[in-house]
């Protein structure tokens, strides 16, 4: 972690030496502000103020030409989600993906999902979590991080302090059934690529949380900023088909034309994620100005996961370090770091992800060769080897 943060000039923490994708259109204003919410008892890292500023822009809906057929339909009555159980002792909603697990597995996961464990940068291999959760790593990691203390208690998760929570589900009155519907839908839309899959998304969500608890500890962020950055982490690669922007532009795909060859896949991830937010109604109850602001912030964060923006993000981060820049940009940069954090993880985790990203590169190279295009860097199996890259 220290090596990764040194590379991008962020002070290290003190204790750590496509086939053709369906077309989706999305229109957003580019401004991102420092909105806040009403004050309440402050959990870690959250600043609450009363000065939320409406931006006055028009209400926006995402025009969608076609959605992926793999999309998981929401229940007609999301308030009584049939895939949710209720804990008899606490009355809290629990996902069936949790209650269907064996008691022994729940016991293992309850320890791994404690606030203390989830806050470790060298967390266990997320592939192990995916195996224990029977393929629901993104849903259950996201649920564990968003859950309030009562829900965590219902899952027998033991935290050192009962109040350890971001408090986002309560602060924004997120309906638990709709939130689970959203998580299920997004998890189902992640494809079974070697690298860009649901396990990678779960890994990024957990790594972002760990960075917030260690690297960014002591900085104040608004509730809206934290909700936006975690939603962005959940959807940041949704629908990824295992290619890259260069390939999409090279084959002149519908997506490349739709987004004018700029951050092609990232725009698609934003559009698909926003459509699922709209379809599940997760944030429909928020005031119009706040909902639009949240959408713009999620869009901003996901688009900045494009590696083509890496050098600019590093330069801007260096400038912010000298000038104590704005907090939202720091969060956007942390999400980008979480997305590329594998080289800073323990060796066995790094090597597992390294093999997978090379396999995905090879598959793109095979497709490029089959279409008669030149094969890009690191995509020739005979030349690109893990030990030398």
C-alpha positions in Angstrom: 0.0 0.0 0.0 2.8 2.4 0.9 4.5 1.7 -2.5 1.2 2.3 -4.4 0.5 5.6 -2.6 4.1 6.8 -2.9 3.7 6.3 -6.7 0.8 8.7 -6.8 2.2 11.0 -4.2 -0.4 10.4 -1.5 0.9 10.2 2.1 0.9 6.6 3.2 -1.0 5.5 6.3 1.1 5.6 9.5 1.0 1.8 10.2 1.5 0.5 6.6 5.2 0.6 5.5 -17.8 -7.6 -25.9 -19.3 -8.8 -28.0 -21.2 -5.7 -28.9 -22.8 -4.2 -25.8 -26.3 -2.8 -26.0 -26.5 0.9 -26.4 -27.4 3.1 -23.5 -27.5 6.9 -23.6 -27.0 9.2 -20.6 -27.0 12.9 -20.2 -25.7 14.7 -17.1 -24.4 18.1 -16.1 -20.7 18.0 -15.4 -20.6 20.0 -12.2 -19.9 18.2 -8.9 -20.3 19.9 -5.6 -19.9 19.5 -1.9 -23.5 18.7 -1.1 -24.4 17.7 2.5 -27.3 16.4 4.4 -29.1 17.1 7.6 -27.1 16.7 10.8 -27.3 13.6 12.9 -25.2 11.6 15.3 -21.8 11.4 13.5 -20.3 8.1 12.6 -16.8 7.9 11.4 -15.6 10.2 8.6 -18.9 11.8 7.9 -19.5 15.6 8.0 -23.1 16.8 8.2 -24.2 20.3 7.3 -27.5 22.0 6.6 -26.3 23.9 3.5 -27.3 21.6 0.7 -27.5 23.7 -2.4 -30.1 22.9 -5.1 -28.6 23.2 -8.6 -31.8 24.1 -10.4 -31.1 21.7 -13.3 -33.9 19.8 -15.1 -34.9 16.4 -13.9 -33.1 13.7 -16.0 -34.2 10.2 -16.9 -31.9 7.8 -18.8 -33.3 7.1 -22.3 -32.5 3.4 -22.9 -32.6 1.7 -26.3 -32.0 -1.7 -24.9 -31.1 -3.4 -21.6 -29.1 -6.5 -21.2 -31.3 -9.6 -21.3 -29.4 -10.9 -18.3 -30.9 -8.2 -16.1 -32.6 -9.5 -13.0 -36.1 -8.1 -12.8 -37.1 -6.3 -9.6 -40.1 -7.6 -7.8 -43.3 -5.7 -8.6 -43.6 -5.0 -4.9 -40.0 -4.1 -3.8 -41.4 -3.3 -0.3 -42.0 -7.0 0.3 -39.1 -8.6 -1.5 -39.6 -12.4 -1.6 -35.8 -12.9 -1.6 -35.5 -11.3 1.9 -35.9 -12.9 5.3 -36.6 -11.1 8.6 -34.6 -11.8 11.7 -37.1 -12.7 14.4 -35.0 -11.2 17.2 -34.2 -7.8 15.7 -36.8 -7.5 13.0 -34.1 -6.5 10.5 -34.3 -7.6 6.8 -31.6 -10.1 5.8 -30.8 -11.3 2.2 -31.7 -14.9 1.4 -28.2 -15.1 0.0 -27.1 -14.9 3.6 -29.8 -16.9 5.4 -29.5 -19.8 2.9 -25.8 -20.4 3.8 -24.9 -23.0 6.3 -24.4 -22.0 10.0 -20.7 -22.9 9.8 -20.3 -20.6 6.7 -22.2 -17.8 8.3 -20.0 -18.1 11.3 -16.8 -17.8 9.2 -18.2 -14.8 7.2 -19.5 -13.0 10.3 -15.9 -12.7 11.4 -14.6 -11.7 8.0 -17.4 -9.1 7.7 -16.6 -7.4 11.0 -15.8 -3.7 10.6 -12.2 -4.4 11.8 -11.6 -7.1 9.2 -13.2 -5.2 6.3 -11.0 -2.3 7.2 -7.8 -4.2 6.5 -6.0 -3.4 3.2 -4.6 -6.9 3.2 -8.0 -8.4 3.5 -8.4 -12.1 2.6 -8.5 -13.1 -1.0 -11.9 -11.9 -2.4 -12.1 -15.2 -4.4 -12.3 -17.0 -1.1 -15.2 -14.7 -0.1 -16.9 -15.4 -3.4 -16.6 -19.1 -2.8 -17.9 -18.9 0.8 -20.9 -16.7 -0.3 -21.6 -19.1 -3.2 -21.0 -16.4 -5.9 -22.5 -13.4 -4.0 -19.4 -11.6 -2.9 -20.5 -8.2 -4.3 -23.9 -8.4 -2.8 -22.8 -9.5 0.7 -19.7 -7.3 0.9 -21.8 -4.3 -0.2 -24.6 -5.2 2.3 -22.1 -5.7 5.2 -20.5 -2.2 4.6 -23.8 -0.4 4.2 -25.6 -2.2 7.0 -26.4 -0.4 10.3 -25.3 -1.9 13.6 -28.7 -3.7 14.2 -28.5 -5.5 10.9 -24.9 -6.4 11.5 -26.0 -7.8 14.9 -28.7 -9.8 13.2 -26.0 -11.4 11.0 -24.0 -12.2 14.2 -21.2 -9.8 13.1 -19.3 -8.8 16.1 -17.7 -5.3 16.0 -15.5 -3.8 18.6 -17.9 -0.9 18.9 -21.5 -1.3 18.1 -21.8 2.1 16.4 -19.1 1.4 13.7 -21.0 2.3 10.6 -21.2 5.0 7.9 -24.8 5.3 8.7 -25.7 5.8 5.0 -28.7 3.4 4.8 -30.4 5.2 7.8 -29.4 8.7 6.8 -30.8 8.4 3.3 -33.7 6.1 4.4 -32.7 3.5 1.8 -35.3 0.8 1.6 -33.5 -2.5 2.4 -35.5 -4.5 -0.1 -34.8 -2.1 -2.9 -31.2 -1.9 -2.0 -30.9 -5.7 -2.1 -32.8 -5.7 -5.4 -30.3 -3.2 -6.7 -27.3 -5.2 -5.5 -28.7 -8.4 -7.0 -29.3 -6.8 -10.3 -25.9 -5.2 -10.5 -24.1 -8.4 -9.4 -26.0 -10.3 -12.0 -25.0 -7.9 -14.8 -21.3 -8.4 -14.1 -20.1 -10.9 -16.7 -17.9 -14.0 -16.1 -14.7 -12.3 -17.4 -11.4 -13.5 -16.1 -10.7 -10.1 -14.4 -13.6 -7.6 -14.8 -16.2 -9.5 -12.9 -18.3 -9.4 -9.7 -15.3 -10.5 -7.6 -13.3 -7.5 -8.9 -16.2 -5.2 -8.0 -16.4 -6.6 -4.5 -12.7 -6.3 -4.1 -12.8 -2.6 -5.1 -15.7 -1.9 -2.7 -13.8 -3.5 0.2 -10.5 -1.8 -0.8 -12.1 1.6 -1.0 -13.6 1.1 2.5 -10.2 0.0 3.8 -8.5 3.1 2.3 -11.2 5.4 3.8 -10.6 3.8 7.2 -6.8 4.0 7.0 -5.5 6.5 4.4 -8.3 9.0 4.7 -9.0 8.6 8.4 -9.6 11.9 10.1 -10.9 13.7 6.9 -14.5 14.7 6.9 -16.7 13.8 4.0 -20.4 14.5 3.5 -22.9 11.7 3.6 -23.8 12.4 0.0 -20.2 12.1 -1.1 -19.8 8.7 0.7 -23.0 7.3 -0.7 -21.9 8.4 -4.2 -18.4 7.0 -4.0 -19.7 3.6 -2.8 -22.4 3.4 -5.4 -19.8 4.2 -8.0 -17.5 1.4 -6.7 -20.4 -1.1 -6.9 -21.3 -0.2 -10.6 -17.8 0.9 -11.8 -17.4 -2.1 -14.2 -20.9 -3.4 -14.5 -21.6 -5.0 -17.9 -17.9 -5.1 -18.9 -17.4 -7.5 -21.8 -13.7 -8.1 -21.2 -12.4 -5.8 -23.9 -11.1 -2.3 -23.5 -11.8 1.2 -24.9 -9.1 0.8 -27.6 -10.8 -2.3 -28.9 -14.2 -0.7 -28.9 -12.9 2.2 -30.9 -10.9 -0.1 -33.2 -13.9 -2.1 -34.2 -16.1 1.0 -34.4 -18.7 -0.4 -32.1 -22.1 1.1 -31.4 -20.8 2.1 -27.9 -17.8 3.9 -29.4 -20.1 5.9 -31.7 -22.5 6.5 -28.9 -19.9 8.0 -26.7 -17.7 9.7 -29.4 -14.7 7.4 -28.6 -14.3 8.9 -25.1 -14.2 6.7 -22.0 -16.4 4.3 -24.0 -16.9 1.5 -21.5 -16.9 3.8 -18.4 -19.8 5.7 -20.0 -21.6 2.4 -20.5 -21.0 1.3 -16.9 -22.5 4.6 -15.7 -25.6 4.4 -17.9 -26.3 0.8 -17.0 -25.8 1.5 -13.2 -28.0 4.5 -13.3 -30.7 2.7 -15.2 -30.7 0.0 -12.4 -30.9 2.7 -9.8 -33.9 4.1 -11.6 -35.5 0.8 -12.2 -35.3 -0.4 -8.6 -36.4 3.0 -7.3 -33.6 3.0 -4.7 -33.1 6.8 -4.7 -36.5 7.9 -6.1 -37.6 9.2 -2.7 -34.7 11.7 -2.4 -35.3 15.4 -3.1 -34.9 16.1 -6.8 -31.8 18.3 -6.5 -30.1 15.8 -4.2 -30.9 12.9 -6.5 -29.5 14.7 -9.5 -26.4 15.7 -7.6 -25.9 12.1 -6.5 -26.2 10.9 -10.1 -23.6 13.5 -11.3 -21.2 12.5 -8.6 -21.5 8.8 -9.4 -21.0 9.6 -13.1 -17.9 11.7 -12.3 -16.3 8.9 -10.1 -16.9 6.1 -12.6 -15.6 8.0 -15.6 -12.4 8.8 -13.7 -11.7 5.0 -13.4 -10.6 5.2 -17.1 -6.9 4.5 -17.1 -6.5 7.2 -19.9 -7.2 9.7 -17.1 -4.5 8.3 -14.7 -1.8 10.8 -15.4 -4.2 13.7 -15.1 -5.5 12.3 -11.8 -2.0 12.0 -10.4 -1.1 15.5 -11.4 -4.3 16.9 -9.9 -3.6 14.9 -6.7 -0.1 16.3 -6.4 -1.6 19.8 -6.8 -4.2 19.1 -4.2 -1.6 17.9 -1.7 0.1 21.2 -2.0 -3.1 23.2 -1.9 -5.3 21.1 0.4 -7.7 20.5 -2.5 -11.4 19.6 -2.4 -12.6 16.4 -0.6 -14.8 15.0 -3.4 -11.8 14.9 -5.8 -9.9 13.0 -3.1 -12.6 10.4 -3.0 -12.6 10.1 -6.7 -8.9 9.5 -6.6 -9.2 6.9 -3.9 -11.7 4.9 -6.0 -9.2 5.0 -8.9 -6.5 3.7 -6.5 -8.8 1.0 -5.2 -9.4 -0.1 -8.8 -5.7 -0.6 -9.6 -4.6 -1.6 -6.1 -3.8 -5.3 -6.8 0.0 -4.8 -7.2 0.1 -3.4 -3.6 -1.8 -6.4 -2.1 -0.1 -9.5 -0.6 1.8 -11.6 -3.2 -0.7 -14.4 -3.5 -3.6 -12.0 -4.1 -1.6 -9.9 -6.6 -0.4 -13.0 -8.5 -4.0 -14.3 -8.7 -5.3 -11.1 -10.2 -2.2 -10.7 -12.4 -2.9 -14.0 -14.1 -6.5 -13.1 -14.6 -5.8 -9.7 -16.2 -3.3 -11.3 -18.5 -5.8 -13.9 -19.6 -8.3 -11.2 -20.3 -5.6 -9.4 -22.4 -4.9 -12.6 -24.3 -8.6 -13.0 -25.1 -8.7 -9.4 -26.5 -5.6 -10.1 -28.5 -7.2 -13.3 -30.0 -10.2 -11.2 -31.1 -8.0 -8.5 -32.5 -6.0 -11.1 -34.5 -9.2 -12.8 -35.7 -10.6 -9.5 -37.0 -7.3 -8.7 -38.8 -6.2 -5.9 -36.5 -2.8 -5.5 -35.0 -2.5 -7.1 -31.6 -1.9 -4.6 -28.8 0.7 -4.6 -26.0 0.6 -7.4 -23.4 -2.0 -9.3 -25.6 0.3 -11.8 -27.3 0.4 -15.0 -25.3 3.9 -15.9 -26.5 5.4 -12.6 -25.5 3.5 -11.4 -22.4 4.4 -13.4 -19.3 3.4 -12.7 -15.8 6.9 -12.8 -14.4 8.1 -10.1 -16.8 5.1 -7.7 -16.8 
